[in-house]
Amino acid sequence: MANTAAAIRAAREVKADTAAPEFYREAQEWFFKANQEYRLKNFKRAREAADRARIAAEKAEFQAILGGAKRGSLQPEPVAPVEPSPAPEATP
């Protein structure tokens, strides 16, 4: 279920709810079903629903990225160039 939650967060990060609403909604619905089944201790059904939710979330994320969405938090921060310090002068 943790992988499923991560996939849904990743899809939300690239705005898949607007770029790929059908897959995103499907992922949300299956994740809700997985949580319900887990609470009822139907672990096999919970796992199946979570797998379907993860796949739908990954499809939503992929479709959003194909549409030009950018992932914000995974972009590396630009690093300012470091000036080399001058070498110490030798004293005779």
HTML snippet that shows the backbone in 3Dmol.js (N, CA, C, O; Angstrom):
<script src="https://3Dmol.org/build/3Dmol-min.js"></script>
<div id="view" style="width:600px;height:400px;position:relative"></div>
<script>
const pdb = `
ATOM      1  N   MET A   1       0.822  -1.190   0.000  1.00  0.00           N
ATOM      2  CA  MET A   1       0.000   0.000   0.000  1.00  0.00           C
ATOM      3  C   MET A   1       0.868   1.255   0.000  1.00  0.00           C
ATOM      4  O   MET A   1       0.443   2.296  -0.502  1.00  0.00           O
ATOM      5  N   ALA A   2       2.067   1.175   0.551  1.00  0.00           N
ATOM      6  CA  ALA A   2       2.946   2.340   0.563  1.00  0.00           C
ATOM      7  C   ALA A   2       3.367   2.706  -0.858  1.00  0.00           C
ATOM      8  O   ALA A   2       3.453   3.886  -1.198  1.00  0.00           O
ATOM      9  N   ASN A   3       3.628   1.696  -1.690  1.00  0.00           N
ATOM     10  CA  ASN A   3       3.982   1.973  -3.085  1.00  0.00           C
ATOM     11  C   ASN A   3       2.824   2.634  -3.817  1.00  0.00           C
ATOM     12  O   ASN A   3       3.033   3.507  -4.660  1.00  0.00           O
ATOM     13  N   THR A   4       1.619   2.223  -3.498  1.00  0.00           N
ATOM     14  CA  THR A   4       0.440   2.799  -4.129  1.00  0.00           C
ATOM     15  C   THR A   4       0.276   4.248  -3.719  1.00  0.00           C
ATOM     16  O   THR A   4       0.009   5.105  -4.562  1.00  0.00           O
ATOM     17  N   ALA A   5       0.432   4.535  -2.439  1.00  0.00           N
ATOM     18  CA  ALA A   5       0.325   5.910  -1.963  1.00  0.00           C
ATOM     19  C   ALA A   5       1.396   6.786  -2.604  1.00  0.00           C
ATOM     20  O   ALA A   5       1.127   7.935  -2.955  1.00  0.00           O
ATOM     21  N   ALA A   6       2.603   6.258  -2.758  1.00  0.00           N
ATOM     22  CA  ALA A   6       3.679   7.009  -3.395  1.00  0.00           C
ATOM     23  C   ALA A   6       3.366   7.278  -4.869  1.00  0.00           C
ATOM     24  O   ALA A   6       3.646   8.364  -5.375  1.00  0.00           O
ATOM     25  N   ALA A   7       2.793   6.304  -5.549  1.00  0.00           N
ATOM     26  CA  ALA A   7       2.435   6.481  -6.964  1.00  0.00           C
ATOM     27  C   ALA A   7       1.349   7.536  -7.118  1.00  0.00           C
ATOM     28  O   ALA A   7       1.382   8.324  -8.064  1.00  0.00           O
ATOM     29  N   ILE A   8       0.394   7.561  -6.208  1.00  0.00           N
ATOM     30  CA  ILE A   8      -0.671   8.564  -6.273  1.00  0.00           C
ATOM     31  C   ILE A   8      -0.096   9.949  -5.977  1.00  0.00           C
ATOM     32  O   ILE A   8      -0.474  10.923  -6.628  1.00  0.00           O
ATOM     33  N   ARG A   9       0.816  10.051  -4.999  1.00  0.00           N
ATOM     34  CA  ARG A   9       1.458  11.342  -4.716  1.00  0.00           C
ATOM     35  C   ARG A   9       2.250  11.831  -5.922  1.00  0.00           C
ATOM     36  O   ARG A   9       2.222  13.018  -6.247  1.00  0.00           O
ATOM     37  N   ALA A  10       2.955  10.919  -6.587  1.00  0.00           N
ATOM     38  CA  ALA A  10       3.736  11.289  -7.771  1.00  0.00           C
ATOM     39  C   ALA A  10       2.821  11.776  -8.891  1.00  0.00           C
ATOM     40  O   ALA A  10       3.148  12.731  -9.596  1.00  0.00           O
ATOM     41  N   ALA A  11       1.691  11.127  -9.048  1.00  0.00           N
ATOM     42  CA  ALA A  11       0.730  11.550 -10.077  1.00  0.00           C
ATOM     43  C   ALA A  11       0.158  12.925  -9.729  1.00  0.00           C
ATOM     44  O   ALA A  11      -0.011  13.772 -10.606  1.00  0.00           O
ATOM     45  N   ARG A  12      -0.134  13.140  -8.459  1.00  0.00           N
ATOM     46  CA  ARG A  12      -0.678  14.437  -8.029  1.00  0.00           C
ATOM     47  C   ARG A  12       0.356  15.542  -8.238  1.00  0.00           C
ATOM     48  O   ARG A  12       0.003  16.669  -8.585  1.00  0.00           O
ATOM     49  N   GLU A  13       1.635  15.218  -8.028  1.00  0.00           N
ATOM     50  CA  GLU A  13       2.704  16.204  -8.162  1.00  0.00           C
ATOM     51  C   GLU A  13       2.816  16.747  -9.579  1.00  0.00           C
ATOM     52  O   GLU A  13       3.152  17.915  -9.772  1.00  0.00           O
ATOM     53  N   VAL A  14       2.537  15.907 -10.573  1.00  0.00           N
ATOM     54  CA  VAL A  14       2.615  16.361 -11.967  1.00  0.00           C
ATOM     55  C   VAL A  14       1.250  16.800 -12.492  1.00  0.00           C
ATOM     56  O   VAL A  14       1.043  16.906 -13.701  1.00  0.00           O
ATOM     57  N   LYS A  15       0.323  17.052 -11.569  1.00  0.00           N
ATOM     58  CA  LYS A  15      -1.019  17.551 -11.902  1.00  0.00           C
ATOM     59  C   LYS A  15      -1.796  16.584 -12.789  1.00  0.00           C
ATOM     60  O   LYS A  15      -2.494  16.998 -13.715  1.00  0.00           O
ATOM     61  N   ALA A  16      -1.668  15.291 -12.495  1.00  0.00           N
ATOM     62  CA  ALA A  16      -2.382  14.278 -13.266  1.00  0.00           C
ATOM     63  C   ALA A  16      -3.889  14.380 -13.060  1.00  0.00           C
ATOM     64  O   ALA A  16      -4.660  13.902 -13.892  1.00  0.00           O
ATOM     65  N   ASP A  17      -4.315  14.997 -11.965  1.00  0.00           N
ATOM     66  CA  ASP A  17      -5.757  15.144 -11.742  1.00  0.00           C
ATOM     67  C   ASP A  17      -6.404  16.021 -12.801  1.00  0.00           C
ATOM     68  O   ASP A  17      -7.603  15.893 -13.048  1.00  0.00           O
ATOM     69  N   THR A  18      -5.641  16.911 -13.434  1.00  0.00           N
ATOM     70  CA  THR A  18      -6.185  17.708 -14.531  1.00  0.00           C
ATOM     71  C   THR A  18      -5.702  17.217 -15.895  1.00  0.00           C
ATOM     72  O   THR A  18      -6.420  17.342 -16.887  1.00  0.00           O
ATOM     73  N   ALA A  19      -4.486  16.658 -15.952  1.00  0.00           N
ATOM     74  CA  ALA A  19      -3.932  16.203 -17.230  1.00  0.00           C
ATOM     75  C   ALA A  19      -4.444  14.822 -17.635  1.00  0.00           C
ATOM     76  O   ALA A  19      -4.578  14.537 -18.825  1.00  0.00           O
ATOM     77  N   ALA A  20      -4.726  13.976 -16.673  1.00  0.00           N
ATOM     78  CA  ALA A  20      -5.208  12.615 -16.946  1.00  0.00           C
ATOM     79  C   ALA A  20      -6.266  12.251 -15.905  1.00  0.00           C
ATOM     80  O   ALA A  20      -6.062  11.335 -15.109  1.00  0.00           O
ATOM     81  N   PRO A  21      -7.396  12.964 -15.908  1.00  0.00           N
ATOM     82  CA  PRO A  21      -8.378  12.784 -14.833  1.00  0.00           C
ATOM     83  C   PRO A  21      -8.989  11.389 -14.759  1.00  0.00           C
ATOM     84  O   PRO A  21      -9.337  10.932 -13.670  1.00  0.00           O
ATOM     85  N   GLU A  22      -9.126  10.708 -15.884  1.00  0.00           N
ATOM     86  CA  GLU A  22      -9.759   9.392 -15.842  1.00  0.00           C
ATOM     87  C   GLU A  22      -8.885   8.374 -15.113  1.00  0.00           C
ATOM     88  O   GLU A  22      -9.384   7.600 -14.296  1.00  0.00           O
ATOM     89  N   PHE A  23      -7.578   8.369 -15.406  1.00  0.00           N
ATOM     90  CA  PHE A  23      -6.683   7.435 -14.720  1.00  0.00           C
ATOM     91  C   PHE A  23      -6.505   7.829 -13.255  1.00  0.00           C
ATOM     92  O   PHE A  23      -6.455   6.969 -12.375  1.00  0.00           O
ATOM     93  N   TYR A  24      -6.411   9.126 -13.001  1.00  0.00           N
ATOM     94  CA  TYR A  24      -6.222   9.593 -11.628  1.00  0.00           C
ATOM     95  C   TYR A  24      -7.430   9.237 -10.761  1.00  0.00           C
ATOM     96  O   TYR A  24      -7.275   8.767  -9.634  1.00  0.00           O
ATOM     97  N   ARG A  25      -8.631   9.462 -11.292  1.00  0.00           N
ATOM     98  CA  ARG A  25      -9.854   9.125 -10.552  1.00  0.00           C
ATOM     99  C   ARG A  25      -9.919   7.617 -10.302  1.00  0.00           C
ATOM    100  O   ARG A  25     -10.282   7.177  -9.211  1.00  0.00           O
ATOM    101  N   GLU A  26      -9.566   6.834 -11.319  1.00  0.00           N
ATOM    102  CA  GLU A  26      -9.564   5.372 -11.171  1.00  0.00           C
ATOM    103  C   GLU A  26      -8.589   4.952 -10.065  1.00  0.00           C
ATOM    104  O   GLU A  26      -8.899   4.073  -9.260  1.00  0.00           O
ATOM    105  N   ALA A  27      -7.431   5.571 -10.029  1.00  0.00           N
ATOM    106  CA  ALA A  27      -6.446   5.260  -8.987  1.00  0.00           C
ATOM    107  C   ALA A  27      -6.992   5.593  -7.608  1.00  0.00           C
ATOM    108  O   ALA A  27      -6.827   4.816  -6.667  1.00  0.00           O
ATOM    109  N   GLN A  28      -7.638   6.741  -7.485  1.00  0.00           N
ATOM    110  CA  GLN A  28      -8.207   7.142  -6.201  1.00  0.00           C
ATOM    111  C   GLN A  28      -9.287   6.157  -5.749  1.00  0.00           C
ATOM    112  O   GLN A  28      -9.341   5.775  -4.580  1.00  0.00           O
ATOM    113  N   GLU A  29     -10.133   5.756  -6.675  1.00  0.00           N
ATOM    114  CA  GLU A  29     -11.217   4.833  -6.331  1.00  0.00           C
ATOM    115  C   GLU A  29     -10.680   3.472  -5.891  1.00  0.00           C
ATOM    116  O   GLU A  29     -11.146   2.910  -4.900  1.00  0.00           O
ATOM    117  N   TRP A  30      -9.701   2.941  -6.628  1.00  0.00           N
ATOM    118  CA  TRP A  30      -9.131   1.646  -6.263  1.00  0.00           C
ATOM    119  C   TRP A  30      -8.385   1.729  -4.942  1.00  0.00           C
ATOM    120  O   TRP A  30      -8.401   0.776  -4.163  1.00  0.00           O
ATOM    121  N   PHE A  31      -7.730   2.860  -4.680  1.00  0.00           N
ATOM    122  CA  PHE A  31      -7.014   3.020  -3.418  1.00  0.00           C
ATOM    123  C   PHE A  31      -7.992   3.077  -2.242  1.00  0.00           C
ATOM    124  O   PHE A  31      -7.734   2.521  -1.175  1.00  0.00           O
ATOM    125  N   PHE A  32      -9.105   3.751  -2.457  1.00  0.00           N
ATOM    126  CA  PHE A  32     -10.147   3.792  -1.425  1.00  0.00           C
ATOM    127  C   PHE A  32     -10.655   2.374  -1.147  1.00  0.00           C
ATOM    128  O   PHE A  32     -10.821   1.986   0.009  1.00  0.00           O
ATOM    129  N   LYS A  33     -10.900   1.602  -2.215  1.00  0.00           N
ATOM    130  CA  LYS A  33     -11.370   0.223  -2.084  1.00  0.00           C
ATOM    131  C   LYS A  33     -10.323  -0.626  -1.357  1.00  0.00           C
ATOM    132  O   LYS A  33     -10.669  -1.451  -0.512  1.00  0.00           O
ATOM    133  N   ALA A  34      -9.051  -0.422  -1.685  1.00  0.00           N
ATOM    134  CA  ALA A  34      -7.980  -1.177  -1.030  1.00  0.00           C
ATOM    135  C   ALA A  34      -7.969  -0.903   0.469  1.00  0.00           C
ATOM    136  O   ALA A  34      -7.821  -1.824   1.273  1.00  0.00           O
ATOM    137  N   ASN A  35      -8.124   0.351   0.839  1.00  0.00           N
ATOM    138  CA  ASN A  35      -8.153   0.697   2.264  1.00  0.00           C
ATOM    139  C   ASN A  35      -9.360   0.072   2.969  1.00  0.00           C
ATOM    140  O   ASN A  35      -9.247  -0.400   4.100  1.00  0.00           O
ATOM    141  N   GLN A  36     -10.494   0.072   2.305  1.00  0.00           N
ATOM    142  CA  GLN A  36     -11.685  -0.554   2.891  1.00  0.00           C
ATOM    143  C   GLN A  36     -11.464  -2.043   3.121  1.00  0.00           C
ATOM    144  O   GLN A  36     -11.760  -2.568   4.194  1.00  0.00           O
ATOM    145  N   GLU A  37     -10.948  -2.706   2.115  1.00  0.00           N
ATOM    146  CA  GLU A  37     -10.710  -4.150   2.221  1.00  0.00           C
ATOM    147  C   GLU A  37      -9.667  -4.449   3.301  1.00  0.00           C
ATOM    148  O   GLU A  37      -9.783  -5.441   4.021  1.00  0.00           O
ATOM    149  N   TYR A  38      -8.673  -3.611   3.408  1.00  0.00           N
ATOM    150  CA  TYR A  38      -7.649  -3.814   4.427  1.00  0.00           C
ATOM    151  C   TYR A  38      -8.244  -3.702   5.830  1.00  0.00           C
ATOM    152  O   TYR A  38      -7.938  -4.503   6.713  1.00  0.00           O
ATOM    153  N   ARG A  39      -9.103  -2.692   6.021  1.00  0.00           N
ATOM    154  CA  ARG A  39      -9.757  -2.525   7.321  1.00  0.00           C
ATOM    155  C   ARG A  39     -10.630  -3.722   7.679  1.00  0.00           C
ATOM    156  O   ARG A  39     -10.789  -4.060   8.852  1.00  0.00           O
ATOM    157  N   LEU A  40     -11.194  -4.360   6.649  1.00  0.00           N
ATOM    158  CA  LEU A  40     -12.035  -5.539   6.867  1.00  0.00           C
ATOM    159  C   LEU A  40     -11.213  -6.830   6.942  1.00  0.00           C
ATOM    160  O   LEU A  40     -11.765  -7.923   7.069  1.00  0.00           O
ATOM    161  N   LYS A  41      -9.889  -6.685   6.862  1.00  0.00           N
ATOM    162  CA  LYS A  41      -8.945  -7.804   6.924  1.00  0.00           C
ATOM    163  C   LYS A  41      -9.067  -8.755   5.733  1.00  0.00           C
ATOM    164  O   LYS A  41      -8.742  -9.938   5.841  1.00  0.00           O
ATOM    165  N   ASN A  42      -9.532  -8.238   4.609  1.00  0.00           N
ATOM    166  CA  ASN A  42      -9.538  -8.992   3.350  1.00  0.00           C
ATOM    167  C   ASN A  42      -8.241  -8.636   2.623  1.00  0.00           C
ATOM    168  O   ASN A  42      -8.241  -7.852   1.674  1.00  0.00           O
ATOM    169  N   PHE A  43      -7.143  -9.224   3.081  1.00  0.00           N
ATOM    170  CA  PHE A  43      -5.832  -8.787   2.625  1.00  0.00           C
ATOM    171  C   PHE A  43      -5.558  -9.091   1.156  1.00  0.00           C
ATOM    172  O   PHE A  43      -4.887  -8.312   0.478  1.00  0.00           O
ATOM    173  N   LYS A  44      -6.066 -10.205   0.662  1.00  0.00           N
ATOM    174  CA  LYS A  44      -5.858 -10.536  -0.751  1.00  0.00           C
ATOM    175  C   LYS A  44      -6.577  -9.517  -1.637  1.00  0.00           C
ATOM    176  O   LYS A  44      -6.005  -9.029  -2.612  1.00  0.00           O
ATOM    177  N   ARG A  45      -7.817  -9.198  -1.304  1.00  0.00           N
ATOM    178  CA  ARG A  45      -8.567  -8.196  -2.072  1.00  0.00           C
ATOM    179  C   ARG A  45      -7.934  -6.816  -1.940  1.00  0.00           C
ATOM    180  O   ARG A  45      -7.901  -6.046  -2.900  1.00  0.00           O
ATOM    181  N   ALA A  46      -7.437  -6.511  -0.755  1.00  0.00           N
ATOM    182  CA  ALA A  46      -6.777  -5.224  -0.539  1.00  0.00           C
ATOM    183  C   ALA A  46      -5.542  -5.114  -1.428  1.00  0.00           C
ATOM    184  O   ALA A  46      -5.299  -4.070  -2.033  1.00  0.00           O
ATOM    185  N   ARG A  47      -4.771  -6.180  -1.504  1.00  0.00           N
ATOM    186  CA  ARG A  47      -3.560  -6.181  -2.338  1.00  0.00           C
ATOM    187  C   ARG A  47      -3.915  -6.012  -3.812  1.00  0.00           C
ATOM    188  O   ARG A  47      -3.263  -5.249  -4.526  1.00  0.00           O
ATOM    189  N   GLU A  48      -4.947  -6.723  -4.270  1.00  0.00           N
ATOM    190  CA  GLU A  48      -5.367  -6.619  -5.670  1.00  0.00           C
ATOM    191  C   GLU A  48      -5.831  -5.203  -5.995  1.00  0.00           C
ATOM    192  O   GLU A  48      -5.472  -4.658  -7.039  1.00  0.00           O
ATOM    193  N   ALA A  49      -6.625  -4.605  -5.112  1.00  0.00           N
ATOM    194  CA  ALA A  49      -7.117  -3.247  -5.337  1.00  0.00           C
ATOM    195  C   ALA A  49      -5.963  -2.247  -5.301  1.00  0.00           C
ATOM    196  O   ALA A  49      -5.934  -1.302  -6.088  1.00  0.00           O
ATOM    197  N   ALA A  50      -5.018  -2.452  -4.394  1.00  0.00           N
ATOM    198  CA  ALA A  50      -3.858  -1.558  -4.307  1.00  0.00           C
ATOM    199  C   ALA A  50      -3.011  -1.654  -5.571  1.00  0.00           C
ATOM    200  O   ALA A  50      -2.515  -0.642  -6.065  1.00  0.00           O
ATOM    201  N   ASP A  51      -2.845  -2.856  -6.090  1.00  0.00           N
ATOM    202  CA  ASP A  51      -2.082  -3.022  -7.340  1.00  0.00           C
ATOM    203  C   ASP A  51      -2.771  -2.304  -8.496  1.00  0.00           C
ATOM    204  O   ASP A  51      -2.110  -1.651  -9.304  1.00  0.00           O
ATOM    205  N   ARG A  52      -4.078  -2.421  -8.578  1.00  0.00           N
ATOM    206  CA  ARG A  52      -4.822  -1.726  -9.642  1.00  0.00           C
ATOM    207  C   ARG A  52      -4.711  -0.215  -9.476  1.00  0.00           C
ATOM    208  O   ARG A  52      -4.584   0.514 -10.460  1.00  0.00           O
ATOM    209  N   ALA A  53      -4.757   0.248  -8.245  1.00  0.00           N
ATOM    210  CA  ALA A  53      -4.630   1.683  -7.983  1.00  0.00           C
ATOM    211  C   ALA A  53      -3.253   2.192  -8.385  1.00  0.00           C
ATOM    212  O   ALA A  53      -3.131   3.260  -8.985  1.00  0.00           O
ATOM    213  N   ARG A  54      -2.219   1.429  -8.058  1.00  0.00           N
ATOM    214  CA  ARG A  54      -0.850   1.825  -8.400  1.00  0.00           C
ATOM    215  C   ARG A  54      -0.661   1.906  -9.908  1.00  0.00           C
ATOM    216  O   ARG A  54      -0.050   2.847 -10.416  1.00  0.00           O
ATOM    217  N   ILE A  55      -1.185   0.919 -10.618  1.00  0.00           N
ATOM    218  CA  ILE A  55      -1.056   0.907 -12.081  1.00  0.00           C
ATOM    219  C   ILE A  55      -1.782   2.106 -12.689  1.00  0.00           C
ATOM    220  O   ILE A  55      -1.254   2.764 -13.585  1.00  0.00           O
ATOM    221  N   ALA A  56      -2.986   2.388 -12.206  1.00  0.00           N
ATOM    222  CA  ALA A  56      -3.739   3.538 -12.723  1.00  0.00           C
ATOM    223  C   ALA A  56      -3.019   4.843 -12.405  1.00  0.00           C
ATOM    224  O   ALA A  56      -2.999   5.752 -13.235  1.00  0.00           O
ATOM    225  N   ALA A  57      -2.433   4.949 -11.227  1.00  0.00           N
ATOM    226  CA  ALA A  57      -1.695   6.164 -10.855  1.00  0.00           C
ATOM    227  C   ALA A  57      -0.463   6.340 -11.737  1.00  0.00           C
ATOM    228  O   ALA A  57      -0.144   7.454 -12.151  1.00  0.00           O
ATOM    229  N   GLU A  58       0.227   5.241 -12.023  1.00  0.00           N
ATOM    230  CA  GLU A  58       1.395   5.319 -12.895  1.00  0.00           C
ATOM    231  C   GLU A  58       0.999   5.720 -14.309  1.00  0.00           C
ATOM    232  O   GLU A  58       1.717   6.479 -14.960  1.00  0.00           O
ATOM    233  N   LYS A  59      -0.132   5.223 -14.788  1.00  0.00           N
ATOM    234  CA  LYS A  59      -0.625   5.617 -16.110  1.00  0.00           C
ATOM    235  C   LYS A  59      -0.967   7.102 -16.123  1.00  0.00           C
ATOM    236  O   LYS A  59      -0.651   7.805 -17.082  1.00  0.00           O
ATOM    237  N   ALA A  60      -1.613   7.581 -15.059  1.00  0.00           N
ATOM    238  CA  ALA A  60      -1.973   8.996 -14.968  1.00  0.00           C
ATOM    239  C   ALA A  60      -0.724   9.862 -14.957  1.00  0.00           C
ATOM    240  O   ALA A  60      -0.657  10.880 -15.645  1.00  0.00           O
ATOM    241  N   GLU A  61       0.258   9.455 -14.177  1.00  0.00           N
ATOM    242  CA  GLU A  61       1.509  10.219 -14.111  1.00  0.00           C
ATOM    243  C   GLU A  61       2.193  10.249 -15.475  1.00  0.00           C
ATOM    244  O   GLU A  61       2.642  11.302 -15.926  1.00  0.00           O
ATOM    245  N   PHE A  62       2.271   9.100 -16.125  1.00  0.00           N
ATOM    246  CA  PHE A  62       2.920   9.010 -17.435  1.00  0.00           C
ATOM    247  C   PHE A  62       2.207   9.882 -18.460  1.00  0.00           C
ATOM    248  O   PHE A  62       2.848  10.593 -19.234  1.00  0.00           O
ATOM    249  N   GLN A  63       0.878   9.825 -18.462  1.00  0.00           N
ATOM    250  CA  GLN A  63       0.115  10.621 -19.417  1.00  0.00           C
ATOM    251  C   GLN A  63       0.312  12.115 -19.148  1.00  0.00           C
ATOM    252  O   GLN A  63       0.401  12.900 -20.092  1.00  0.00           O
ATOM    253  N   ALA A  64       0.381  12.514 -17.897  1.00  0.00           N
ATOM    254  CA  ALA A  64       0.610  13.916 -17.563  1.00  0.00           C
ATOM    255  C   ALA A  64       1.990  14.370 -18.010  1.00  0.00           C
ATOM    256  O   ALA A  64       2.152  15.482 -18.511  1.00  0.00           O
ATOM    257  N   ILE A  65       2.982  13.510 -17.829  1.00  0.00           N
ATOM    258  CA  ILE A  65       4.336  13.862 -18.257  1.00  0.00           C
ATOM    259  C   ILE A  65       4.415  13.945 -19.769  1.00  0.00           C
ATOM    260  O   ILE A  65       5.095  14.820 -20.305  1.00  0.00           O
ATOM    261  N   LEU A  66       3.730  13.047 -20.464  1.00  0.00           N
ATOM    262  CA  LEU A  66       3.690  13.125 -21.927  1.00  0.00           C
ATOM    263  C   LEU A  66       3.051  14.428 -22.394  1.00  0.00           C
ATOM    264  O   LEU A  66       3.396  14.962 -23.448  1.00  0.00           O
ATOM    265  N   GLY A  67       2.112  14.931 -21.591  1.00  0.00           N
ATOM    266  CA  GLY A  67       1.445  16.185 -21.919  1.00  0.00           C
ATOM    267  C   GLY A  67       2.264  17.415 -21.582  1.00  0.00           C
ATOM    268  O   GLY A  67       1.805  18.536 -21.803  1.00  0.00           O
ATOM    269  N   GLY A  68       3.463  17.234 -21.052  1.00  0.00           N
ATOM    270  CA  GLY A  68       4.347  18.361 -20.785  1.00  0.00           C
ATOM    271  C   GLY A  68       4.484  18.739 -19.323  1.00  0.00           C
ATOM    272  O   GLY A  68       5.127  19.740 -19.008  1.00  0.00           O
ATOM    273  N   ALA A  69       3.904  17.976 -18.431  1.00  0.00           N
ATOM    274  CA  ALA A  69       4.013  18.294 -17.001  1.00  0.00           C
ATOM    275  C   ALA A  69       5.451  18.066 -16.536  1.00  0.00           C
ATOM    276  O   ALA A  69       6.150  17.177 -17.022  1.00  0.00           O
ATOM    277  N   LYS A  70       5.861  18.885 -15.594  1.00  0.00           N
ATOM    278  CA  LYS A  70       7.208  18.769 -15.027  1.00  0.00           C
ATOM    279  C   LYS A  70       7.112  18.350 -13.576  1.00  0.00           C
ATOM    280  O   LYS A  70       6.195  18.752 -12.860  1.00  0.00           O
ATOM    281  N   ARG A  71       8.043  17.557 -13.155  1.00  0.00           N
ATOM    282  CA  ARG A  71       8.122  17.122 -11.770  1.00  0.00           C
ATOM    283  C   ARG A  71       8.948  18.161 -11.025  1.00  0.00           C
ATOM    284  O   ARG A  71      10.097  18.424 -11.381  1.00  0.00           O
ATOM    285  N   GLY A  72       8.356  18.750  -9.988  1.00  0.00           N
ATOM    286  CA  GLY A  72       9.017  19.837  -9.294  1.00  0.00           C
ATOM    287  C   GLY A  72      10.043  19.404  -8.275  1.00  0.00           C
ATOM    288  O   GLY A  72      11.190  19.844  -8.352  1.00  0.00           O
ATOM    289  N   SER A  73       9.687  18.567  -7.328  1.00  0.00           N
ATOM    290  CA  SER A  73      10.565  18.288  -6.202  1.00  0.00           C
ATOM    291  C   SER A  73      11.756  17.415  -6.570  1.00  0.00           C
ATOM    292  O   SER A  73      12.722  17.359  -5.809  1.00  0.00           O
ATOM    293  N   LEU A  74      11.721  16.736  -7.705  1.00  0.00           N
ATOM    294  CA  LEU A  74      12.833  15.863  -8.060  1.00  0.00           C
ATOM    295  C   LEU A  74      13.872  16.564  -8.924  1.00  0.00           C
ATOM    296  O   LEU A  74      14.900  15.978  -9.263  1.00  0.00           O
ATOM    297  N   GLN A  75      13.605  17.822  -9.280  1.00  0.00           N
ATOM    298  CA  GLN A  75      14.574  18.573 -10.062  1.00  0.00           C
ATOM    299  C   GLN A  75      15.718  18.987  -9.144  1.00  0.00           C
ATOM    300  O   GLN A  75      15.473  19.512  -8.058  1.00  0.00           O
ATOM    301  N   PRO A  76      16.959  18.760  -9.559  1.00  0.00           N
ATOM    302  CA  PRO A  76      18.074  19.155  -8.698  1.00  0.00           C
ATOM    303  C   PRO A  76      18.165  20.674  -8.593  1.00  0.00           C
ATOM    304  O   PRO A  76      17.888  21.399  -9.549  1.00  0.00           O
ATOM    305  N   GLU A  77      18.550  21.125  -7.435  1.00  0.00           N
ATOM    306  CA  GLU A  77      18.729  22.557  -7.214  1.00  0.00           C
ATOM    307  C   GLU A  77      19.991  22.998  -7.945  1.00  0.00           C
ATOM    308  O   GLU A  77      20.996  22.288  -7.910  1.00  0.00           O
ATOM    309  N   PRO A  78      19.965  24.155  -8.606  1.00  0.00           N
ATOM    310  CA  PRO A  78      21.180  24.626  -9.264  1.00  0.00           C
ATOM    311  C   PRO A  78      22.241  24.961  -8.211  1.00  0.00           C
ATOM    312  O   PRO A  78      21.945  25.549  -7.171  1.00  0.00           O
ATOM    313  N   VAL A  79      23.444  24.582  -8.501  1.00  0.00           N
ATOM    314  CA  VAL A  79      24.544  24.811  -7.571  1.00  0.00           C
ATOM    315  C   VAL A  79      25.390  25.950  -8.113  1.00  0.00           C
ATOM    316  O   VAL A  79      25.804  25.933  -9.273  1.00  0.00           O
ATOM    317  N   ALA A  80      25.645  26.942  -7.265  1.00  0.00           N
ATOM    318  CA  ALA A  80      26.474  28.071  -7.675  1.00  0.00           C
ATOM    319  C   ALA A  80      27.922  27.605  -7.793  1.00  0.00           C
ATOM    320  O   ALA A  80      28.400  26.832  -6.963  1.00  0.00           O
ATOM    321  N   PRO A  81      28.615  28.076  -8.825  1.00  0.00           N
ATOM    322  CA  PRO A  81      30.016  27.667  -8.967  1.00  0.00           C
ATOM    323  C   PRO A  81      30.842  28.220  -7.806  1.00  0.00           C
ATOM    324  O   PRO A  81      30.604  29.329  -7.328  1.00  0.00           O
ATOM    325  N   VAL A  82      31.790  27.447  -7.376  1.00  0.00           N
ATOM    326  CA  VAL A  82      32.647  27.835  -6.259  1.00  0.00           C
ATOM    327  C   VAL A  82      33.939  28.383  -6.828  1.00  0.00           C
ATOM    328  O   VAL A  82      34.589  27.741  -7.653  1.00  0.00           O
ATOM    329  N   GLU A  83      34.314  29.591  -6.377  1.00  0.00           N
ATOM    330  CA  GLU A  83      35.577  30.200  -6.810  1.00  0.00           C
ATOM    331  C   GLU A  83      36.705  29.534  -6.036  1.00  0.00           C
ATOM    332  O   GLU A  83      36.617  29.374  -4.818  1.00  0.00           O
ATOM    333  N   PRO A  84      37.760  29.146  -6.736  1.00  0.00           N
ATOM    334  CA  PRO A  84      38.884  28.551  -6.001  1.00  0.00           C
ATOM    335  C   PRO A  84      39.568  29.617  -5.148  1.00  0.00           C
ATOM    336  O   PRO A  84      39.727  30.761  -5.574  1.00  0.00           O
ATOM    337  N   SER A  85      39.961  29.237  -3.969  1.00  0.00           N
ATOM    338  CA  SER A  85      40.648  30.196  -3.101  1.00  0.00           C
ATOM    339  C   SER A  85      42.067  30.350  -3.576  1.00  0.00           C
ATOM    340  O   SER A  85      42.668  29.392  -4.061  1.00  0.00           O
ATOM    341  N   PRO A  86      42.620  31.558  -3.444  1.00  0.00           N
ATOM    342  CA  PRO A  86      44.001  31.745  -3.911  1.00  0.00           C
ATOM    343  C   PRO A  86      44.972  30.941  -3.052  1.00  0.00           C
ATOM    344  O   PRO A  86      44.766  30.754  -1.852  1.00  0.00           O
ATOM    345  N   ALA A  87      46.008  30.484  -3.686  1.00  0.00           N
ATOM    346  CA  ALA A  87      47.010  29.692  -2.982  1.00  0.00           C
ATOM    347  C   ALA A  87      47.761  30.594  -2.018  1.00  0.00           C
ATOM    348  O   ALA A  87      48.066  31.739  -2.350  1.00  0.00           O
ATOM    349  N   PRO A  88      48.059  30.091  -0.831  1.00  0.00           N
ATOM    350  CA  PRO A  88      48.823  30.934   0.114  1.00  0.00           C
ATOM    351  C   PRO A  88      50.204  31.220  -0.434  1.00  0.00           C
ATOM    352  O   PRO A  88      50.833  30.375  -1.071  1.00  0.00           O
ATOM    353  N   GLU A  89      50.666  32.453  -0.168  1.00  0.00           N
ATOM    354  CA  GLU A  89      52.003  32.829  -0.661  1.00  0.00           C
ATOM    355  C   GLU A  89      53.053  32.231   0.259  1.00  0.00           C
ATOM    356  O   GLU A  89      52.911  32.187   1.481  1.00  0.00           O
ATOM    357  N   ALA A  90      54.093  31.781  -0.380  1.00  0.00           N
ATOM    358  CA  ALA A  90      55.195  31.194   0.388  1.00  0.00           C
ATOM    359  C   ALA A  90      56.043  32.300   0.999  1.00  0.00           C
ATOM    360  O   ALA A  90      56.331  33.295   0.333  1.00  0.00           O
ATOM    361  N   THR A  91      56.437  32.146   2.228  1.00  0.00           N
ATOM    362  CA  THR A  91      57.293  33.134   2.891  1.00  0.00           C
ATOM    363  C   THR A  91      58.710  32.574   2.953  1.00  0.00           C
ATOM    364  O   THR A  91      58.905  31.424   3.347  1.00  0.00           O
ATOM    365  N   PRO A  92      59.716  33.388   2.561  1.00  0.00           N
ATOM    366  CA  PRO A  92      61.092  32.865   2.570  1.00  0.00           C
ATOM    367  C   PRO A  92      61.709  32.804   3.925  1.00  0.00           C
ATOM    368  O   PRO A  92      62.858  32.384   4.062  1.00  0.00           O
TER     369      PRO A  92
END
`;
const viewer = $3Dmol.createViewer("view");
viewer.addModel(pdb, "pdb");
viewer.setStyle({}, {cartoon: {color: "spectrum"}});
viewer.zoomTo();
viewer.render();
</script>
